[in-house]
Amino acid sequence: MKVIDNLITEGLSGKVEQSKYCFRRHYGSTFLTLKSIPSGEETPQQRLVKSWFTEAQRLANVDMGDTTKRLEWEQKLHKTKYKTPKGRAFAYYFKQLKAGVISVPEITEEP
């Protein structure tokens, strides 16, 4: 549900304490959504997709920190459904991870 911005809700985001609702921001608008509640243990496939998401987000953030890469992604926005260069970069990296073209680095925990 889209929330009408006013002095109270402008820029509002985050969960509502002791509630099943949270506010989220998307392209400058505020939305009230239900928090997702996991129904049990994650499956191996869910963990795999989550690792792809995390790695794609990390790679997109690295590119957005590099002026040259950011400009490249901005140029690739034309005639696509993506509104931001970061969104376009994330989608590209997620697709590459899903196809197995690039892989998620192994995370090793130090003692």
N, CA, C and O atoms as a GROMACS GRO file, in nm:
protein
  444
    1MET      N    1   0.084  -0.116   0.000
    1MET     CA    2   0.000   0.000   0.000
    1MET      C    3   0.090   0.124   0.000
    1MET      O    4   0.177   0.138   0.086
    2LYS      N    5   0.067   0.212  -0.097
    2LYS     CA    6   0.147   0.334  -0.104
    2LYS      C    7   0.099   0.430   0.005
    2LYS      O    8  -0.022   0.446   0.027
    3VAL      N    9   0.193   0.493   0.072
    3VAL     CA   10   0.163   0.587   0.179
    3VAL      C   11   0.177   0.729   0.124
    3VAL      O   12   0.274   0.760   0.055
    4ILE      N   13   0.080   0.813   0.153
    4ILE     CA   14   0.085   0.952   0.109
    4ILE      C   15   0.190   1.024   0.193
    4ILE      O   16   0.182   1.027   0.316
    5ASP      N   17   0.288   1.083   0.124
    5ASP     CA   18   0.394   1.153   0.197
    5ASP      C   19   0.341   1.282   0.259
    5ASP      O   20   0.271   1.360   0.195
    6ASN      N   21   0.375   1.301   0.385
    6ASN     CA   22   0.344   1.425   0.456
    6ASN      C   23   0.456   1.449   0.556
    6ASN      O   24   0.555   1.376   0.555
    7LEU      N   25   0.443   1.547   0.641
    7LEU     CA   26   0.550   1.578   0.737
    7LEU      C   27   0.585   1.460   0.826
    7LEU      O   28   0.700   1.445   0.867
    8ILE      N   29   0.487   1.376   0.857
    8ILE     CA   30   0.512   1.265   0.949
    8ILE      C   31   0.576   1.146   0.876
    8ILE      O   32   0.668   1.084   0.930
    9THR      N   33   0.530   1.114   0.755
    9THR     CA   34   0.578   0.994   0.686
    9THR      C   35   0.691   1.019   0.588
    9THR      O   36   0.744   0.923   0.533
   10GLU      N   37   0.729   1.142   0.564
   10GLU     CA   38   0.835   1.172   0.467
   10GLU      C   39   0.966   1.105   0.508
   10GLU      O   40   1.018   1.129   0.617
   11GLY      N   41   1.019   1.021   0.419
   11GLY     CA   42   1.145   0.953   0.445
   11GLY      C   43   1.136   0.838   0.543
   11GLY      O   44   1.239   0.783   0.582
   12LEU      N   45   1.017   0.800   0.584
   12LEU     CA   46   0.997   0.693   0.682
   12LEU      C   47   1.035   0.558   0.623
   12LEU      O   48   0.995   0.525   0.511
   13SER      N   49   1.111   0.480   0.697
   13SER     CA   50   1.142   0.343   0.657
   13SER      C   51   1.173   0.261   0.780
   13SER      O   52   1.214   0.315   0.883
   14GLY      N   53   1.153   0.130   0.769
   14GLY     CA   54   1.183   0.041   0.881
   14GLY      C   55   1.059  -0.023   0.937
   14GLY      O   56   0.947   0.008   0.897
   15LYS      N   57   1.081  -0.114   1.032
   15LYS     CA   58   0.968  -0.187   1.089
   15LYS      C   59   0.896  -0.107   1.197
   15LYS      O   60   0.953  -0.019   1.262
   16VAL      N   61   0.771  -0.141   1.213
   16VAL     CA   62   0.691  -0.083   1.321
   16VAL      C   63   0.702  -0.179   1.438
   16VAL      O   64   0.664  -0.296   1.427
   17GLU      N   65   0.755  -0.131   1.550
   17GLU     CA   66   0.782  -0.216   1.666
   17GLU      C   67   0.658  -0.297   1.705
   17GLU      O   68   0.546  -0.245   1.706
   18GLN      N   69   0.679  -0.424   1.738
   18GLN     CA   70   0.573  -0.514   1.783
   18GLN      C   71   0.458  -0.523   1.683
   18GLN      O   72   0.342  -0.533   1.721
   19SER      N   73   0.492  -0.521   1.555
   19SER     CA   74   0.391  -0.524   1.451
   19SER      C   75   0.438  -0.612   1.336
   19SER      O   76   0.556  -0.644   1.325
   20LYS      N   77   0.344  -0.652   1.252
   20LYS     CA   78   0.380  -0.732   1.135
   20LYS      C   79   0.397  -0.645   1.011
   20LYS      O   80   0.404  -0.696   0.899
   21TYR      N   81   0.405  -0.512   1.031
   21TYR     CA   82   0.417  -0.420   0.919
   21TYR      C   83   0.553  -0.349   0.920
   21TYR      O   84   0.618  -0.336   1.023
   22CYS      N   85   0.594  -0.304   0.800
   22CYS     CA   86   0.713  -0.220   0.791
   22CYS      C   87   0.696  -0.119   0.678
   22CYS      O   88   0.620  -0.142   0.583
   23PHE      N   89   0.766  -0.009   0.690
   23PHE     CA   90   0.766   0.094   0.586
   23PHE      C   91   0.891   0.074   0.502
   23PHE      O   92   0.998   0.048   0.555
   24ARG      N   93   0.877   0.085   0.372
   24ARG     CA   94   0.993   0.077   0.284
   24ARG      C   95   0.986   0.189   0.181
   24ARG      O   96   0.878   0.237   0.145
   25ARG      N   97   1.104   0.230   0.134
   25ARG     CA   98   1.114   0.338   0.034
   25ARG      C   99   1.151   0.276  -0.099
   25ARG      O  100   1.238   0.188  -0.106
   26HIS      N  101   1.086   0.321  -0.205
   26HIS     CA  102   1.116   0.270  -0.339
   26HIS      C  103   1.096   0.382  -0.438
   26HIS      O  104   0.984   0.430  -0.457
   27TYR      N  105   1.206   0.424  -0.504
   27TYR     CA  106   1.203   0.533  -0.602
   27TYR      C  107   1.133   0.658  -0.549
   27TYR      O  108   1.054   0.720  -0.620
   28GLY      N  109   1.164   0.694  -0.426
   28GLY     CA  110   1.113   0.818  -0.369
   28GLY      C  111   0.974   0.810  -0.308
   28GLY      O  112   0.925   0.910  -0.255
   29SER      N  113   0.911   0.694  -0.313
   29SER     CA  114   0.778   0.677  -0.253
   29SER      C  115   0.789   0.586  -0.131
   29SER      O  116   0.878   0.501  -0.123
   30THR      N  117   0.698   0.604  -0.036
   30THR     CA  118   0.694   0.522   0.084
   30THR      C  119   0.580   0.422   0.073
   30THR      O  120   0.470   0.457   0.031
   31PHE      N  121   0.607   0.295   0.110
   31PHE     CA  122   0.506   0.190   0.105
   31PHE      C  123   0.497   0.122   0.240
   31PHE      O  124   0.598   0.105   0.308
   32LEU      N  125   0.376   0.082   0.279
   32LEU     CA  126   0.353   0.004   0.400
   32LEU      C  127   0.334  -0.140   0.355
   32LEU      O  128   0.244  -0.169   0.276
   33THR      N  129   0.418  -0.232   0.404
   33THR     CA  130   0.412  -0.371   0.362
   33THR      C  131   0.411  -0.463   0.483
   33THR      O  132   0.448  -0.424   0.593
   34LEU      N  133   0.367  -0.586   0.459
   34LEU     CA  134   0.373  -0.688   0.562
   34LEU      C  135   0.515  -0.743   0.567
   34LEU      O  136   0.577  -0.764   0.463
   35LYS      N  137   0.566  -0.765   0.687
   35LYS     CA  138   0.697  -0.827   0.701
   35LYS      C  139   0.683  -0.974   0.664
   35LYS      O  140   0.586  -1.039   0.702
   36SER      N  141   0.782  -1.026   0.592
   36SER     CA  142   0.778  -1.168   0.561
   36SER      C  143   0.830  -1.245   0.682
   36SER      O  144   0.930  -1.209   0.744
   37ILE      N  145   0.759  -1.351   0.714
   37ILE     CA  146   0.796  -1.432   0.830
   37ILE      C  147   0.833  -1.571   0.778
   37ILE      O  148   0.748  -1.641   0.723
   38PRO      N  149   0.959  -1.612   0.794
   38PRO     CA  150   1.001  -1.743   0.745
   38PRO      C  151   0.919  -1.854   0.811
   38PRO      O  152   0.889  -1.848   0.930
   39SER      N  153   0.885  -1.956   0.732
   39SER     CA  154   0.801  -2.064   0.784
   39SER      C  155   0.882  -2.182   0.835
   39SER      O  156   0.825  -2.280   0.883
   40GLY      N  157   1.013  -2.176   0.824
   40GLY     CA  158   1.094  -2.287   0.872
   40GLY      C  159   1.239  -2.268   0.833
   40GLY      O  160   1.282  -2.157   0.803
   41GLU      N  161   1.314  -2.376   0.833
   41GLU     CA  162   1.454  -2.374   0.796
   41GLU      C  163   1.469  -2.344   0.647
   41GLU      O  164   1.386  -2.384   0.566
   42GLU      N  165   1.577  -2.272   0.612
   42GLU     CA  166   1.606  -2.247   0.472
   42GLU      C  167   1.648  -2.376   0.402
   42GLU      O  168   1.719  -2.458   0.460
   43THR      N  169   1.602  -2.392   0.279
   43THR     CA  170   1.646  -2.507   0.200
   43THR      C  171   1.782  -2.473   0.138
   43THR      O  172   1.820  -2.356   0.133
   44PRO      N  173   1.854  -2.574   0.091
   44PRO     CA  174   1.982  -2.546   0.023
   44PRO      C  175   1.963  -2.452  -0.097
   44PRO      O  176   2.048  -2.366  -0.122
   45GLN      N  177   1.854  -2.469  -0.172
   45GLN     CA  178   1.829  -2.381  -0.286
   45GLN      C  179   1.806  -2.237  -0.241
   45GLN      O  180   1.853  -2.144  -0.307
   46GLN      N  181   1.735  -2.217  -0.131
   46GLN     CA  182   1.713  -2.081  -0.079
   46GLN      C  183   1.845  -2.018  -0.036
   46GLN      O  184   1.867  -1.900  -0.060
   47ARG      N  185   1.932  -2.096   0.027
   47ARG     CA  186   2.063  -2.044   0.067
   47ARG      C  187   2.147  -2.007  -0.055
   47ARG      O  188   2.220  -1.908  -0.053
   48LEU      N  189   2.136  -2.086  -0.161
   48LEU     CA  190   2.210  -2.059  -0.284
   48LEU      C  191   2.164  -1.928  -0.347
   48LEU      O  192   2.246  -1.844  -0.383
   49VAL      N  193   2.033  -1.911  -0.360
   49VAL     CA  194   1.978  -1.789  -0.419
   49VAL      C  195   2.013  -1.668  -0.332
   49VAL      O  196   2.042  -1.560  -0.384
   50LYS      N  197   2.009  -1.686  -0.202
   50LYS     CA  198   2.045  -1.577  -0.110
   50LYS      C  199   2.191  -1.538  -0.128
   50LYS      O  200   2.224  -1.419  -0.121
   51SER      N  201   2.279  -1.636  -0.150
   51SER     CA  202   2.420  -1.605  -0.171
   51SER      C  203   2.439  -1.532  -0.304
   51SER      O  204   2.523  -1.443  -0.314
   52TRP      N  205   2.362  -1.570  -0.407
   52TRP     CA  206   2.368  -1.498  -0.535
   52TRP      C  207   2.326  -1.353  -0.516
   52TRP      O  208   2.391  -1.261  -0.567
   53PHE      N  209   2.218  -1.333  -0.443
   53PHE     CA  210   2.166  -1.198  -0.418
   53PHE      C  211   2.271  -1.113  -0.346
   53PHE      O  212   2.297  -1.000  -0.384
   54THR      N  213   2.330  -1.170  -0.241
   54THR     CA  214   2.430  -1.097  -0.162
   54THR      C  215   2.551  -1.060  -0.248
   54THR      O  216   2.600  -0.947  -0.241
   55GLU      N  217   2.598  -1.156  -0.328
   55GLU     CA  218   2.716  -1.130  -0.411
   55GLU      C  219   2.685  -1.030  -0.522
   55GLU      O  220   2.767  -0.943  -0.552
   56ALA      N  221   2.567  -1.040  -0.584
   56ALA     CA  222   2.528  -0.944  -0.688
   56ALA      C  223   2.518  -0.804  -0.629
   56ALA      O  224   2.559  -0.706  -0.693
   57GLN      N  225   2.465  -0.793  -0.510
   57GLN     CA  226   2.455  -0.663  -0.442
   57GLN      C  227   2.595  -0.607  -0.414
   57GLN      O  228   2.619  -0.488  -0.433
   58ARG      N  229   2.686  -0.693  -0.368
   58ARG     CA  230   2.822  -0.650  -0.339
   58ARG      C  231   2.892  -0.601  -0.465
   58ARG      O  232   2.956  -0.495  -0.464
   59LEU      N  233   2.882  -0.677  -0.573
   59LEU     CA  234   2.946  -0.640  -0.699
   59LEU      C  235   2.888  -0.509  -0.755
   59LEU      O  236   2.962  -0.425  -0.806
   60ALA      N  237   2.756  -0.493  -0.745
   60ALA     CA  238   2.693  -0.368  -0.792
   60ALA      C  239   2.741  -0.250  -0.708
   60ALA      O  240   2.767  -0.143  -0.763
   61ASN      N  241   2.752  -0.267  -0.578
   61ASN     CA  242   2.800  -0.159  -0.491
   61ASN      C  243   2.944  -0.121  -0.524
   61ASN      O  244   2.978  -0.002  -0.523
   62VAL      N  245   3.028  -0.220  -0.554
   62VAL     CA  246   3.166  -0.192  -0.593
   62VAL      C  247   3.168  -0.109  -0.720
   62VAL      O  248   3.241  -0.010  -0.730
   63ASP      N  249   3.086  -0.148  -0.818
   63ASP     CA  250   3.080  -0.073  -0.944
   63ASP      C  251   3.029   0.069  -0.924
   63ASP      O  252   3.076   0.161  -0.991
   64MET      N  253   2.935   0.089  -0.834
   64MET     CA  254   2.881   0.223  -0.811
   64MET      C  255   2.984   0.312  -0.743
   64MET      O  256   2.975   0.435  -0.752
   65GLY      N  257   3.082   0.252  -0.674
   65GLY     CA  258   3.188   0.329  -0.612
   65GLY      C  259   3.298   0.370  -0.709
   65GLY      O  260   3.383   0.453  -0.676
   66ASP      N  261   3.297   0.311  -0.827
   66ASP     CA  262   3.396   0.340  -0.931
   66ASP      C  263   3.330   0.428  -1.036
   66ASP      O  264   3.236   0.385  -1.103
   67THR      N  265   3.377   0.552  -1.052
   67THR     CA  266   3.315   0.649  -1.141
   67THR      C  267   3.305   0.598  -1.284
   67THR      O  268   3.201   0.615  -1.349
   68THR      N  269   3.409   0.536  -1.334
   68THR     CA  270   3.410   0.485  -1.472
   68THR      C  271   3.305   0.376  -1.491
   68THR      O  272   3.228   0.379  -1.588
   69LYS      N  273   3.302   0.281  -1.398
   69LYS     CA  274   3.204   0.172  -1.406
   69LYS      C  275   3.062   0.225  -1.395
   69LYS      O  276   2.973   0.180  -1.467
   70ARG      N  277   3.040   0.321  -1.304
   70ARG     CA  278   2.907   0.378  -1.287
   70ARG      C  279   2.860   0.442  -1.417
   70ARG      O  280   2.745   0.425  -1.456
   71LEU      N  281   2.948   0.516  -1.483
   71LEU     CA  282   2.912   0.578  -1.611
   71LEU      C  283   2.878   0.474  -1.716
   71LEU      O  284   2.784   0.492  -1.794
   72GLU      N  285   2.952   0.363  -1.718
   72GLU     CA  286   2.923   0.254  -1.811
   72GLU      C  287   2.782   0.200  -1.788
   72GLU      O  288   2.708   0.176  -1.883
   73TRP      N  289   2.746   0.179  -1.660
   73TRP     CA  290   2.613   0.127  -1.629
   73TRP      C  291   2.505   0.229  -1.664
   73TRP      O  292   2.397   0.191  -1.709
   74GLU      N  293   2.532   0.357  -1.644
   74GLU     CA  294   2.435   0.461  -1.680
   74GLU      C  295   2.408   0.459  -1.830
   74GLU      O  296   2.295   0.478  -1.873
   75GLN      N  297   2.512   0.436  -1.909
   75GLN     CA  298   2.497   0.430  -2.054
   75GLN      C  299   2.417   0.307  -2.098
   75GLN      O  300   2.352   0.309  -2.202
   76LYS      N  301   2.423   0.200  -2.019
   76LYS     CA  302   2.351   0.077  -2.052
   76LYS      C  303   2.204   0.080  -2.009
   76LYS      O  304   2.131  -0.017  -2.031
   77LEU      N  305   2.159   0.191  -1.949
   77LEU     CA  306   2.021   0.202  -1.903
   77LEU      C  307   1.922   0.225  -2.016
   77LEU      O  308   1.804   0.191  -2.003
   78HIS      N  309   1.966   0.281  -2.127
   78HIS     CA  310   1.876   0.315  -2.236
   78HIS      C  311   1.802   0.191  -2.287
   78HIS      O  312   1.862   0.086  -2.309
   79LYS      N  313   1.672   0.207  -2.306
   79LYS     CA  314   1.586   0.101  -2.359
   79LYS      C  315   1.586  -0.025  -2.271
   79LYS      O  316   1.576  -0.136  -2.323
   80THR      N  317   1.597  -0.008  -2.141
   80THR     CA  318   1.584  -0.121  -2.048
   80THR      C  319   1.476  -0.085  -1.948
   80THR      O  320   1.431   0.029  -1.941
   81LYS      N  321   1.436  -0.183  -1.870
   81LYS     CA  322   1.332  -0.159  -1.769
   81LYS      C  323   1.389  -0.103  -1.639
   81LYS      O  324   1.313  -0.071  -1.547
   82TYR      N  325   1.521  -0.090  -1.631
   82TYR     CA  326   1.585  -0.047  -1.507
   82TYR      C  327   1.589   0.104  -1.498
   82TYR      O  328   1.613   0.173  -1.598
   83LYS      N  329   1.565   0.156  -1.377
   83LYS     CA  330   1.561   0.301  -1.356
   83LYS      C  331   1.692   0.356  -1.302
   83LYS      O  332   1.718   0.476  -1.313
   84THR      N  333   1.775   0.270  -1.245
   84THR     CA  334   1.901   0.317  -1.187
   84THR      C  335   2.016   0.232  -1.239
   84THR      O  336   1.997   0.115  -1.272
   85PRO      N  337   2.137   0.290  -1.245
   85PRO     CA  338   2.252   0.210  -1.288
   85PRO      C  339   2.281   0.094  -1.191
   85PRO      O  340   2.325  -0.012  -1.234
   86LYS      N  341   2.257   0.115  -1.064
   86LYS     CA  342   2.280   0.009  -0.967
   86LYS      C  343   2.184  -0.107  -0.989
   86LYS      O  344   2.224  -0.223  -0.978
   87GLY      N  345   2.058  -0.077  -1.020
   87GLY     CA  346   1.961  -0.182  -1.048
   87GLY      C  347   2.000  -0.263  -1.170
   87GLY      O  348   1.985  -0.386  -1.172
   88ARG      N  349   2.050  -0.195  -1.272
   88ARG     CA  350   2.094  -0.262  -1.396
   88ARG      C  351   2.216  -0.350  -1.368
   88ARG      O  352   2.223  -0.463  -1.416
   89ALA      N  353   2.311  -0.299  -1.291
   89ALA     CA  354   2.432  -0.376  -1.257
   89ALA      C  355   2.394  -0.498  -1.174
   89ALA      O  356   2.444  -0.608  -1.199
   90PHE      N  357   2.306  -0.479  -1.076
   90PHE     CA  358   2.263  -0.590  -0.990
   90PHE      C  359   2.200  -0.700  -1.075
   90PHE      O  360   2.233  -0.817  -1.059
   91ALA      N  361   2.109  -0.663  -1.166
   91ALA     CA  362   2.042  -0.762  -1.250
   91ALA      C  363   2.141  -0.838  -1.336
   91ALA      O  364   2.130  -0.960  -1.353
   92TYR      N  365   2.238  -0.767  -1.391
   92TYR     CA  366   2.341  -0.831  -1.474
   92TYR      C  367   2.420  -0.933  -1.391
   92TYR      O  368   2.436  -1.048  -1.433
   93TYR      N  369   2.467  -0.892  -1.275
   93TYR     CA  370   2.548  -0.981  -1.193
   93TYR      C  371   2.466  -1.100  -1.141
   93TYR      O  372   2.517  -1.212  -1.135
   94PHE      N  373   2.341  -1.076  -1.104
   94PHE     CA  374   2.257  -1.186  -1.056
   94PHE      C  375   2.238  -1.290  -1.166
   94PHE      O  376   2.245  -1.410  -1.141
   95LYS      N  377   2.213  -1.243  -1.288
   95LYS     CA  378   2.196  -1.334  -1.401
   95LYS      C  379   2.323  -1.414  -1.426
   95LYS      O  380   2.316  -1.534  -1.454
   96GLN      N  381   2.440  -1.349  -1.417
   96GLN     CA  382   2.568  -1.418  -1.437
   96GLN      C  383   2.592  -1.524  -1.328
   96GLN      O  384   2.640  -1.633  -1.357
   97LEU      N  385   2.557  -1.491  -1.205
   97LEU     CA  386   2.573  -1.585  -1.094
   97LEU      C  387   2.480  -1.705  -1.112
   97LEU      O  388   2.521  -1.820  -1.093
   98LYS      N  389   2.355  -1.678  -1.150
   98LYS     CA  390   2.256  -1.783  -1.169
   98LYS      C  391   2.298  -1.878  -1.281
   98LYS      O  392   2.277  -1.999  -1.272
   99ALA      N  393   2.357  -1.823  -1.387
   99ALA     CA  394   2.401  -1.904  -1.501
   99ALA      C  395   2.532  -1.977  -1.474
   99ALA      O  396   2.572  -2.065  -1.550
  100GLY      N  397   2.600  -1.942  -1.365
  100GLY     CA  398   2.726  -2.006  -1.331
  100GLY      C  399   2.846  -1.947  -1.404
  100GLY      O  400   2.955  -2.003  -1.400
  101VAL      N  401   2.826  -1.832  -1.471
  101VAL     CA  402   2.936  -1.766  -1.541
  101VAL      C  403   3.038  -1.712  -1.441
  101VAL      O  404   3.158  -1.722  -1.462
  102ILE      N  405   2.988  -1.656  -1.332
  102ILE     CA  406   3.074  -1.615  -1.221
  102ILE      C  407   3.024  -1.688  -1.097
  102ILE      O  408   2.908  -1.730  -1.092
  103SER      N  409   3.109  -1.705  -0.999
  103SER     CA  410   3.069  -1.779  -0.881
  103SER      C  411   3.085  -1.696  -0.755
  103SER      O  412   3.159  -1.598  -0.751
  104VAL      N  413   3.014  -1.737  -0.655
  104VAL     CA  414   3.021  -1.670  -0.524
  104VAL      C  415   3.146  -1.719  -0.455
  104VAL      O  416   3.168  -1.840  -0.445
  105PRO      N  417   3.230  -1.626  -0.407
  105PRO     CA  418   3.351  -1.670  -0.336
  105PRO      C  419   3.315  -1.745  -0.208
  105PRO      O  420   3.218  -1.713  -0.141
  106GLU      N  421   3.396  -1.844  -0.178
  106GLU     CA  422   3.375  -1.920  -0.055
  106GLU      C  423   3.401  -1.830   0.065
  106GLU      O  424   3.498  -1.755   0.068
  107ILE      N  425   3.315  -1.837   0.162
  107ILE     CA  426   3.331  -1.760   0.285
  107ILE      C  427   3.392  -1.853   0.389
  107ILE      O  428   3.334  -1.956   0.424
  108THR      N  429   3.507  -1.816   0.436
  108THR     CA  430   3.571  -1.896   0.540
  108THR      C  431   3.569  -1.819   0.670
  108THR      O  432   3.606  -1.702   0.675
  109GLU      N  433   3.526  -1.885   0.772
  109GLU     CA  434   3.520  -1.822   0.904
  109GLU      C  435   3.653  -1.843   0.974
  109GLU      O  436   3.706  -1.953   0.979
  110GLU      N  437   3.704  -1.735   1.028
  110GLU     CA  438   3.830  -1.743   1.102
  110GLU      C  439   3.800  -1.782   1.247
  110GLU      O  440   3.699  -1.738   1.303
  111PRO      N  441   3.887  -1.862   1.308
  111PRO     CA  442   3.862  -1.904   1.448
  111PRO      C  443   3.869  -1.791   1.545
  111PRO      O  444   3.850  -1.812   1.665
   0.00000   0.00000   0.00000
